[in-house]
Amino acid sequence: MATIESAVEVPYGRHVKKTWRLVETDNYGRDYPNEKFIAIDIPSEEWAKLFVDAHNKGLEQQRILRAVEHIEIVYTLEPGFEP
């Protein structure tokens, strides 16, 4: 599988930021699960899965969590310059 860096030309002054988000969804497998983000910018997949596993331990819950990778291209701030 190609990485985002090889698939997209990142403009000068920007970088790729990869984080994980938690999505609340229903547990029924329907076409319209009414999903929503409940946590953003979790730094690693391991941390995200810890939250998901802890939440989803209960049996027969109507709402469950899923961890999804989030990728964005963000502006890189330039440091000041003093001659």
VENLINBEL-V555564 format. One record per residue. RES is the residue in one letter. SS is DSSP state (h for helix, s for strand, l for the rest). PHI is phi in radians with two decimals (none if undefined). Layout:
RES/SS/PHI
RES/SS/PHI
This chain:
M/l/none
A/l/-1.30
T/l/-1.47
I/h/-1.10
E/h/-1.13
S/h/-1.49
A/h/-1.59
V/l/-2.27
E/l/-1.41
V/l/-1.53
P/l/-1.09
Y/l/-1.00
G/l/1.48
R/s/-2.31
H/s/-2.52
V/s/-1.53
K/s/-1.98
K/s/-1.95
T/s/-2.41
W/s/-2.12
R/s/-2.22
L/s/-1.78
V/s/-2.02
E/s/-1.58
T/s/-2.46
D/s/-1.47
N/l/-1.87
Y/l/-1.96
G/l/1.22
R/l/-1.38
D/l/-1.26
Y/l/-2.18
P/l/-1.42
N/l/0.96
E/l/-1.35
K/s/-2.66
F/s/-1.32
I/s/-2.07
A/s/-2.62
I/s/-2.22
D/s/1.01
I/s/-1.44
P/l/-1.20
S/l/-2.49
E/h/-1.11
E/h/-1.07
W/h/-1.11
A/h/-1.07
K/h/-1.21
L/h/-1.06
F/h/-1.07
V/h/-1.08
D/h/-1.09
A/h/-1.12
H/h/-1.26
N/l/-1.49
K/l/-1.16
G/l/-1.12
L/l/-1.49
E/l/0.95
Q/l/-1.37
Q/l/-1.36
R/s/-2.09
I/s/-2.22
L/s/-1.85
R/s/-2.29
A/s/-1.71
V/s/-2.23
E/s/-1.33
H/s/-2.14
I/s/-2.18
E/s/-2.49
I/s/-1.78
V/s/-2.06
Y/s/-1.29
T/l/-1.73
L/l/-1.24
E/l/-1.62
P/l/-1.24
G/l/-1.20
F/l/-2.22
E/l/-2.20
P/l/-1.23
